[in-house]
Amino acid sequence: MSFVTFLRQRRRLLLFCVATLVLHGVAIDWAGNHLAGVAPRPSPLPPSLMTAQLQLSLPKHVDTPEPAQPQALPARQLPVRPPPSISQTSPNPAIAPLAPAPADATSAAVQGVLADAASLATPVEAEQAGASAAQTGMPAPMPAQADGATPLTAQVPELLSMRRYKVNLPPSADFDMDVARVDADGTRWNGSANMRWHTDGSQYQASVEAGLNLLVTRLNLLVMRSAGSIDDYGIAPATSTQKRARRAETATHFNRDAATITFSASERSFPLLVGAQDMTTVPFQLGGIGRADANQFATDIDMQVGEDRTANIFRFRLVGEEELETGLGKIKTWHLTRPPRPGSYTSRLDIWLAPSLNWLPVQLRNTEASGALTTQTVSRITTNVTGK
C-alpha cells in the first residue's frame, strides 16, 4: 500500500482532527479576550485587618556583679572664723596725742570691719536659708565658697561606675488601670488608677494617681508626679513629688549642677549617678531600654532611684515572657522584677512591659514585707496624645 493510498483511506479522520484543533484554538482565543475585559466584582465586605503581637526571643541571662549602694554625703561644715585677739593693756595707759590716720590705714581698717561682719553674718544666713527650705520644701542654696577653698564637687566621692544603656523612650500615652489590693490579713480592696507619660522628645511629665473605692467615697493611696528633661541616658528627672495616704507630700530634687540628690523630708543628700530615676519614671525608662535593644535585658538592669528620703540602686532582672489578661484582652509581656534587698529596701517590685505596645508598662505590682500586695493592671491606653 502506497502512502497516497493510505491518506485517501484516512482522509476523513485527518480532516476531523484538524477541524477539532482549529475549533479549540478559536474557543480559547475567544474566552481569553472576553474574560480579560471583565473587571473583578468588588466585595461588599471591608478588607480584613490581621493583627499579631510582637514575638521576641528572650535573651539568655548573663550574671553580673551587684553594684555597691551609694552612701549619703557627709554634712557640709561651715568654716568658723576665730574671734579677734584682744591685746592686754596697762591699767592706766598713757594718752597719746591724736593724729590723723593715713588714708591707707583707714581703708585697711574699714575692710577688716567689713570682713568681720561678713564672717558673722554667714552662719545666720545659712540658718535662715535652712528654715526657709524646711517651710517651702526647696533645697537651701549653698553658701559661697572662699577663694582657695575645695569646691563641693571635689568633696563628693568618686561616682560609682554605672552601665550606660541604649534608650529609645516610648511615645506619650495615658493609662486607665484597675487596682487590686490584698492586705496582709487577706482583706481585698478594689480601685482605679491613672498613669500619664507625656514627652515632646526634650522634656517630659509623668504622674501616677491610685486610689481604692470605699462604700461612699474614694481613698487616694498614692499620688506621684515627676518632671524633667530627656538626655543621652534617657529620662533625667529634675523634681519629683510623692503624696501617700495620711502623710504629707515630700519632694526629691535632682541637682545636676551640684551632682547631688536632696530631699524636702530629710537633710541627707546622695551623689547623683548617671541615669538616675525616680519612682514615677522607672517603668518608662525600662520600656525605653527594651525598645532600644531588648537584648540589654540579658544582664540585670541597674539604676539609681531617688525616693522620699533616700537614693538606692535598683536591680531589675528579666523573669520571662508571660501572657496577661487585661482590659485590652490578652497581652504578651516581658516580666521584670526587683527583689527585696536587705539593708536597702524590703518590698518587691514587679513590672510587665508589652513589646507589641511600644514597650509600655501594662501591669505594676508592689509586694510589701508584710505580704500585702497592690497590683495595677491596664484597662485602657490612649496614645494619641502629644507634647507635654
One Martini backbone bead per residue (centre of mass of N, CA, C, O) as a GRO file, in nm:
protein
  388
    1MET     BB    1   0.095   0.036   0.024
    2SER     BB    2   0.061   0.352  -0.033
    3PHE     BB    3   0.061   0.671   0.091
    4VAL     BB    4  -0.175   0.775  -0.078
    5THR     BB    5  -0.373   0.552  -0.005
    6PHE     BB    6  -0.371   0.613   0.302
    7LEU     BB    7  -0.486   0.905   0.285
    8ARG     BB    8  -0.753   0.832   0.147
    9GLN     BB    9  -0.863   0.647   0.378
   10ARG     BB   10  -0.787   0.893   0.615
   11ARG     BB   11  -0.923   1.171   0.547
   12ARG     BB   12  -1.156   1.209   0.747
   13LEU     BB   13  -0.988   1.191   1.008
   14LEU     BB   14  -0.799   1.429   0.951
   15LEU     BB   15  -1.017   1.649   0.923
   16PHE     BB   16  -1.129   1.618   1.209
   17CYS     BB   17  -0.872   1.692   1.365
   18VAL     BB   18  -0.827   1.973   1.246
   19ALA     BB   19  -1.101   2.093   1.326
   20THR     BB   20  -1.067   2.056   1.631
   21LEU     BB   21  -0.817   2.239   1.668
   22VAL     BB   22  -0.941   2.499   1.558
   23LEU     BB   23  -1.179   2.521   1.756
   24HIS     BB   24  -1.006   2.536   2.015
   25GLY     BB   25  -0.853   2.796   1.943
   26VAL     BB   26  -1.100   2.980   1.915
   27ALA     BB   27  -1.212   2.939   2.202
   28ILE     BB   28  -0.966   3.040   2.362
   29ASP     BB   29  -0.951   3.324   2.237
   30TRP     BB   30  -1.235   3.418   2.319
   31ALA     BB   31  -1.211   3.380   2.626
   32GLY     BB   32  -0.968   3.567   2.674
   33ASN     BB   33  -1.094   3.835   2.572
   34HIS     BB   34  -1.347   3.839   2.769
   35LEU     BB   35  -1.214   3.799   3.052
   36ALA     BB   36  -1.016   4.048   3.047
   37GLY     BB   37  -1.265   4.271   3.041
   38VAL     BB   38  -1.342   4.177   3.327
   39ALA     BB   39  -1.412   4.305   3.621
   40PRO     BB   40  -1.388   4.279   3.939
   41ARG     BB   41  -1.591   4.218   4.196
   42PRO     BB   42  -1.683   4.391   4.452
   43SER     BB   43  -1.668   4.373   4.787
   44PRO     BB   44  -1.893   4.433   5.053
   45LEU     BB   45  -1.651   4.377   5.229
   46PRO     BB   46  -1.423   4.462   5.432
   47PRO     BB   47  -1.111   4.461   5.489
   48SER     BB   48  -0.905   4.263   5.657
   49LEU     BB   49  -0.736   4.286   5.981
   50MET     BB   50  -0.426   4.171   6.077
   51THR     BB   51  -0.307   4.085   6.400
   52ALA     BB   52   0.016   4.090   6.579
   53GLN     BB   53   0.221   3.997   6.817
   54LEU     BB   54   0.520   4.044   6.939
   55GLN     BB   55   0.790   3.808   6.881
   56LEU     BB   56   1.038   3.742   7.118
   57SER     BB   57   1.342   3.648   7.211
   58LEU     BB   58   1.495   3.547   7.483
   59PRO     BB   59   1.753   3.625   7.657
   60LYS     BB   60   2.038   3.519   7.789
   61HIS     BB   61   2.150   3.500   8.096
   62VAL     BB   62   2.383   3.729   8.267
   63ASP     BB   63   2.599   3.755   8.508
   64THR     BB   64   2.642   4.023   8.751
   65PRO     BB   65   2.772   4.234   8.951
   66GLU     BB   66   2.687   4.394   9.232
   67PRO     BB   67   2.638   4.701   9.323
   68ALA     BB   68   2.710   4.955   9.515
   69GLN     BB   69   2.590   5.158   9.747
   70PRO     BB   70   2.530   5.471   9.799
   71GLN     BB   71   2.642   5.717  10.006
   72ALA     BB   72   2.602   5.950  10.214
   73LEU     BB   73   2.675   6.263  10.246
   74PRO     BB   74   2.843   6.476  10.411
   75ALA     BB   75   2.813   6.726  10.606
   76ARG     BB   76   2.838   7.056  10.576
   77GLN     BB   77   3.102   7.264  10.687
   78LEU     BB   78   3.139   7.559  10.835
   79PRO     BB   79   3.343   7.804  10.870
   80VAL     BB   80   3.538   7.915  11.153
   81ARG     BB   81   3.596   8.223  11.290
   82PRO     BB   82   3.813   8.359  11.476
   83PRO     BB   83   3.846   8.561  11.719
   84PRO     BB   84   3.968   8.846  11.803
   85SER     BB   85   4.237   8.957  11.952
   86ILE     BB   86   4.311   9.077  12.289
   87SER     BB   87   4.499   9.309  12.407
   88GLN     BB   88   4.698   9.391  12.668
   89THR     BB   89   4.663   9.657  12.901
   90SER     BB   90   4.716   9.905  13.084
   91PRO     BB   91   4.541  10.062  13.327
   92ASN     BB   92   4.718  10.343  13.256
   93PRO     BB   93   4.736  10.473  12.982
   94ALA     BB   94   4.886  10.658  12.769
   95ILE     BB   95   4.809  10.961  12.618
   96ALA     BB   96   4.798  11.019  12.296
   97PRO     BB   97   4.819  11.212  12.048
   98LEU     BB   98   4.628  11.314  11.804
   99ALA     BB   99   4.618  11.173  11.468
  100PRO     BB  100   4.599  11.144  11.148
  101ALA     BB  101   4.522  10.897  10.947
  102PRO     BB  102   4.603  10.726  10.703
  103ALA     BB  103   4.448  10.629  10.421
  104ASP     BB  104   4.539  10.329  10.418
  105ALA     BB  105   4.459  10.259  10.710
  106THR     BB  106   4.159  10.321  10.686
  107SER     BB  107   4.094  10.115  10.463
  108ALA     BB  108   4.187   9.861  10.620
  109ALA     BB  109   3.987   9.887  10.854
  110VAL     BB  110   3.726   9.870  10.693
  111GLN     BB  111   3.779   9.589  10.568
  112GLY     BB  112   3.793   9.438  10.840
  113VAL     BB  113   3.504   9.494  10.935
  114LEU     BB  114   3.361   9.368  10.690
  115ALA     BB  115   3.476   9.083  10.731
  116ASP     BB  116   3.358   9.034  11.012
  117ALA     BB  117   3.061   9.071  10.929
  118ALA     BB  118   3.053   8.841  10.720
  119SER     BB  119   3.131   8.606  10.913
  120LEU     BB  120   2.878   8.648  11.103
  121ALA     BB  121   2.649   8.623  10.876
  122THR     BB  122   2.670   8.338  10.755
  123PRO     BB  123   2.524   8.156  10.970
  124VAL     BB  124   2.256   8.311  10.958
  125GLU     BB  125   2.192   8.263  10.660
  126ALA     BB  126   2.193   7.954  10.678
  127GLU     BB  127   1.963   7.933  10.885
  128GLN     BB  128   1.748   8.077  10.714
  129ALA     BB  129   1.764   7.884  10.471
  130GLY     BB  130   1.680   7.629  10.628
  131ALA     BB  131   1.401   7.734  10.714
  132SER     BB  132   1.295   7.782  10.430
  133ALA     BB  133   1.322   7.485  10.334
  134ALA     BB  134   1.124   7.361  10.544
  135GLN     BB  135   0.871   7.526  10.433
  136THR     BB  136   0.903   7.474  10.101
  137GLY     BB  137   1.093   7.213  10.004
  138MET     BB  138   1.354   7.350   9.932
  139PRO     BB  139   1.668   7.379   9.867
  140ALA     BB  140   1.936   7.507   9.998
  141PRO     BB  141   2.161   7.729   9.945
  142MET     BB  142   2.484   7.752   9.883
  143PRO     BB  143   2.747   7.877  10.007
  144ALA     BB  144   2.996   8.065   9.957
  145GLN     BB  145   3.322   8.036   9.854
  146ALA     BB  146   3.630   8.062   9.921
  147ASP     BB  147   3.927   8.130   9.833
  148GLY     BB  148   4.078   7.807   9.792
  149ALA     BB  149   3.854   7.627   9.824
  150THR     BB  150   3.703   7.331   9.816
  151PRO     BB  151   3.506   7.206   9.609
  152LEU     BB  152   3.223   7.018   9.618
  153THR     BB  153   3.294   6.813   9.390
  154ALA     BB  154   3.561   6.722   9.540
  155GLN     BB  155   3.403   6.604   9.802
  156VAL     BB  156   3.285   6.405   9.625
  157PRO     BB  157   3.274   6.106   9.560
  158GLU     BB  158   3.337   5.885   9.343
  159LEU     BB  159   3.157   5.775   9.105
  160LEU     BB  160   2.985   5.525   9.023
  161SER     BB  161   2.985   5.268   8.810
  162MET     BB  162   2.771   5.291   8.525
  163ARG     BB  163   2.574   5.163   8.305
  164ARG     BB  164   2.512   5.212   7.966
  165TYR     BB  165   2.211   5.269   7.791
  166LYS     BB  166   1.996   5.209   7.551
  167VAL     BB  167   1.747   5.463   7.450
  168ASN     BB  168   1.381   5.438   7.354
  169LEU     BB  169   1.127   5.610   7.408
  170PRO     BB  170   0.812   5.617   7.449
  171PRO     BB  171   0.529   5.735   7.375
  172SER     BB  172   0.271   5.898   7.448
  173ALA     BB  173   0.049   5.826   7.741
  174ASP     BB  174  -0.262   5.699   7.864
  175PHE     BB  175  -0.384   5.544   8.174
  176ASP     BB  176  -0.603   5.286   8.265
  177MET     BB  177  -0.648   5.132   8.594
  178ASP     BB  178  -0.660   4.846   8.785
  179VAL     BB  179  -0.712   4.793   9.137
  180ALA     BB  180  -0.550   4.545   9.355
  181ARG     BB  181  -0.587   4.463   9.705
  182VAL     BB  182  -0.391   4.278   9.957
  183ASP     BB  183  -0.377   4.218  10.262
  184ALA     BB  184  -0.219   4.047  10.511
  185ASP     BB  185  -0.522   3.933  10.611
  186GLY     BB  186  -0.692   3.920  10.309
  187THR     BB  187  -0.799   4.181  10.239
  188ARG     BB  188  -1.006   4.324   9.986
  189TRP     BB  189  -0.942   4.560   9.716
  190ASN     BB  190  -1.075   4.823   9.505
  191GLY     BB  191  -0.975   5.019   9.207
  192SER     BB  192  -0.802   5.308   9.067
  193ALA     BB  193  -0.596   5.439   8.789
  194ASN     BB  194  -0.361   5.699   8.675
  195MET     BB  195  -0.142   5.725   8.389
  196ARG     BB  196   0.132   5.944   8.282
  197TRP     BB  197   0.302   6.004   7.949
  198HIS     BB  198   0.484   6.297   7.855
  199THR     BB  199   0.648   6.387   7.536
  200ASP     BB  200   0.878   6.590   7.307
  201GLY     BB  201   1.200   6.479   7.343
  202SER     BB  202   1.308   6.697   7.587
  203GLN     BB  203   1.052   6.667   7.762
  204TYR     BB  204   0.868   6.582   8.075
  205GLN     BB  205   0.569   6.408   8.207
  206ALA     BB  206   0.468   6.241   8.517
  207SER     BB  207   0.203   6.017   8.653
  208VAL     BB  208   0.037   5.892   8.964
  209GLU     BB  209  -0.305   5.773   9.045
  210ALA     BB  210  -0.416   5.604   9.343
  211GLY     BB  211  -0.719   5.413   9.444
  212LEU     BB  212  -0.992   5.337   9.662
  213ASN     BB  213  -1.305   5.180   9.692
  214LEU     BB  214  -1.562   5.271   9.878
  215LEU     BB  215  -1.876   5.304   9.966
  216VAL     BB  216  -1.879   5.659   9.949
  217THR     BB  217  -1.572   5.663   9.857
  218ARG     BB  218  -1.226   5.775   9.810
  219LEU     BB  219  -0.893   5.644   9.845
  220ASN     BB  220  -0.587   5.787   9.839
  221LEU     BB  221  -0.281   5.631   9.818
  222LEU     BB  222  -0.134   5.770   9.551
  223VAL     BB  223   0.087   6.053   9.453
  224MET     BB  224   0.279   6.102   9.152
  225ARG     BB  225   0.543   6.329   9.038
  226SER     BB  226   0.716   6.426   8.724
  227ALA     BB  227   1.002   6.632   8.609
  228GLY     BB  228   1.191   6.702   8.296
  229SER     BB  229   1.434   6.552   8.093
  230ILE     BB  230   1.619   6.460   7.794
  231ASP     BB  231   1.892   6.243   7.749
  232ASP     BB  232   2.146   6.015   7.680
  233TYR     BB  233   2.012   5.830   7.933
  234GLY     BB  234   1.721   5.958   7.915
  235ILE     BB  235   1.575   6.008   8.189
  236ALA     BB  236   1.579   6.348   8.365
  237PRO     BB  237   1.519   6.435   8.657
  238ALA     BB  238   1.433   6.718   8.872
  239THR     BB  239   1.134   6.662   8.997
  240SER     BB  240   0.971   6.494   9.278
  241THR     BB  241   0.656   6.371   9.402
  242GLN     BB  242   0.495   6.250   9.722
  243LYS     BB  243   0.161   6.111   9.811
  244ARG     BB  244   0.032   5.972  10.091
  245ALA     BB  245  -0.169   5.839  10.298
  246ARG     BB  246  -0.161   6.037  10.574
  247ARG     BB  247   0.062   6.221  10.428
  248ALA     BB  248   0.301   6.419  10.345
  249GLU     BB  249   0.450   6.587  10.111
  250THR     BB  250   0.724   6.501   9.901
  251ALA     BB  251   1.062   6.590   9.786
  252THR     BB  252   1.278   6.547   9.495
  253HIS     BB  253   1.617   6.649   9.409
  254PHE     BB  254   1.798   6.695   9.095
  255ASN     BB  255   2.127   6.814   9.115
  256ARG     BB  256   2.330   6.857   8.844
  257ASP     BB  257   2.540   7.072   8.919
  258ALA     BB  258   2.605   6.920   9.211
  259ALA     BB  259   2.560   6.608   9.208
  260THR     BB  260   2.270   6.576   9.367
  261ILE     BB  261   2.044   6.439   9.618
  262THR     BB  262   1.750   6.581   9.754
  263PHE     BB  263   1.531   6.657  10.047
  264SER     BB  264   1.249   6.770  10.223
  265ALA     BB  265   1.252   6.524  10.459
  266SER     BB  266   1.574   6.569  10.446
  267GLU     BB  267   1.933   6.633  10.501
  268ARG     BB  268   2.012   6.443  10.306
  269SER     BB  269   2.264   6.324  10.065
  270PHE     BB  270   2.337   6.224   9.722
  271PRO     BB  271   2.487   6.100   9.470
  272LEU     BB  272   2.465   6.161   9.125
  273LEU     BB  273   2.384   5.937   8.888
  274VAL     BB  274   2.376   5.803   8.602
  275GLY     BB  275   2.041   5.744   8.521
  276ALA     BB  276   1.859   5.861   8.718
  277GLN     BB  277   1.559   5.800   8.913
  278ASP     BB  278   1.218   5.763   8.977
  279MET     BB  279   0.924   5.607   9.057
  280THR     BB  280   0.771   5.714   8.797
  281THR     BB  281   1.005   5.648   8.562
  282VAL     BB  282   1.096   5.352   8.562
  283PRO     BB  283   0.903   5.208   8.351
  284PHE     BB  284   0.994   5.395   8.105
  285GLN     BB  285   1.295   5.334   8.109
  286LEU     BB  286   1.265   5.031   8.062
  287GLY     BB  287   1.112   5.059   7.794
  288GLY     BB  288   1.346   5.210   7.647
  289ILE     BB  289   1.549   4.976   7.665
  290GLY     BB  290   1.378   4.764   7.510
  291ARG     BB  291   1.327   4.940   7.250
  292ALA     BB  292   1.628   4.960   7.168
  293ASP     BB  293   1.728   4.670   7.326
  294ALA     BB  294   1.638   4.362   7.439
  295ASN     BB  295   1.932   4.238   7.501
  296GLN     BB  296   1.984   4.403   7.768
  297PHE     BB  297   1.821   4.179   7.947
  298ALA     BB  298   2.052   3.968   7.989
  299THR     BB  299   2.109   4.171   8.202
  300ASP     BB  300   2.106   4.344   8.463
  301ILE     BB  301   1.929   4.633   8.579
  302ASP     BB  302   2.084   4.938   8.674
  303MET     BB  303   1.945   5.194   8.903
  304GLN     BB  304   1.899   5.499   9.026
  305VAL     BB  305   1.670   5.581   9.309
  306GLY     BB  306   1.472   5.848   9.405
  307GLU     BB  307   1.311   5.852   9.743
  308ASP     BB  308   1.198   6.074   9.973
  309ARG     BB  309   1.502   5.989  10.167
  310THR     BB  310   1.643   5.825   9.928
  311ALA     BB  311   1.917   5.639   9.742
  312ASN     BB  312   1.899   5.365   9.522
  313ILE     BB  313   1.988   5.059   9.376
  314PHE     BB  314   1.824   4.907   9.121
  315ARG     BB  315   1.753   4.555   9.042
  316PHE     BB  316   1.671   4.417   8.730
  317ARG     BB  317   1.499   4.113   8.628
  318LEU     BB  318   1.438   3.869   8.401
  319VAL     BB  319   1.187   3.629   8.407
  320GLY     BB  320   0.984   3.654   8.145
  321GLU     BB  321   0.722   3.532   7.957
  322GLU     BB  322   0.384   3.675   7.961
  323GLU     BB  323   0.030   3.632   7.982
  324LEU     BB  324  -0.218   3.879   7.999
  325GLU     BB  325  -0.520   3.975   8.157
  326THR     BB  326  -0.703   4.243   8.017
  327GLY     BB  327  -0.890   4.512   7.904
  328LEU     BB  328  -0.733   4.449   7.610
  329GLY     BB  329  -0.668   4.165   7.671
  330LYS     BB  330  -0.432   3.967   7.551
  331ILE     BB  331  -0.086   4.003   7.668
  332LYS     BB  332   0.238   4.011   7.580
  333THR     BB  333   0.512   3.985   7.815
  334TRP     BB  334   0.768   4.134   8.015
  335HIS     BB  335   0.916   4.022   8.315
  336LEU     BB  336   1.007   4.230   8.588
  337THR     BB  337   1.234   4.230   8.879
  338ARG     BB  338   1.262   4.360   9.229
  339PRO     BB  339   1.404   4.255   9.482
  340PRO     BB  340   1.485   4.244   9.782
  341ARG     BB  341   1.714   4.447  10.002
  342PRO     BB  342   1.903   4.423  10.252
  343GLY     BB  343   1.928   4.754  10.393
  344SER     BB  344   1.732   4.910  10.170
  345TYR     BB  345   1.481   4.711  10.074
  346THR     BB  346   1.163   4.519  10.134
  347SER     BB  347   1.039   4.527   9.863
  348ARG     BB  348   0.854   4.422   9.574
  349LEU     BB  349   0.907   4.476   9.216
  350ASP     BB  350   0.675   4.460   8.938
  351ILE     BB  351   0.712   4.452   8.570
  352TRP     BB  352   0.509   4.488   8.271
  353LEU     BB  353   0.594   4.459   7.931
  354ALA     BB  354   0.489   4.567   7.591
  355PRO     BB  355   0.616   4.517   7.283
  356SER     BB  356   0.342   4.576   7.107
  357LEU     BB  357   0.333   4.867   7.298
  358ASN     BB  358   0.615   5.016   7.307
  359TRP     BB  359   0.695   4.914   7.600
  360LEU     BB  360   0.469   4.944   7.784
  361PRO     BB  361   0.318   4.952   8.080
  362VAL     BB  362   0.058   4.700   8.210
  363GLN     BB  363   0.201   4.616   8.494
  364LEU     BB  364   0.188   4.657   8.857
  365ARG     BB  365   0.383   4.545   9.156
  366ASN     BB  366   0.352   4.554   9.521
  367THR     BB  367   0.547   4.389   9.775
  368GLU     BB  368   0.539   4.365  10.096
  369ALA     BB  369   0.678   4.251  10.387
  370SER     BB  370   0.386   4.157  10.501
  371GLY     BB  371   0.231   4.064  10.202
  372ALA     BB  372   0.122   4.296  10.080
  373LEU     BB  373  -0.063   4.377   9.771
  374THR     BB  374  -0.031   4.579   9.463
  375THR     BB  375  -0.231   4.595   9.160
  376GLN     BB  376  -0.174   4.721   8.823
  377THR     BB  377  -0.407   4.715   8.545
  378VAL     BB  378  -0.474   4.756   8.233
  379SER     BB  379  -0.771   4.900   8.042
  380ARG     BB  380  -0.639   5.167   7.903
  381ILE     BB  381  -0.500   5.324   7.598
  382THR     BB  382  -0.371   5.651   7.511
  383THR     BB  383  -0.172   5.764   7.212
  384ASN     BB  384  -0.299   6.062   7.101
  385VAL     BB  385  -0.071   6.214   7.247
  386THR     BB  386   0.100   6.531   7.288
  387GLY     BB  387   0.356   6.626   7.437
  388LYS     BB  388   0.310   6.728   7.775
   0.00000   0.00000   0.00000
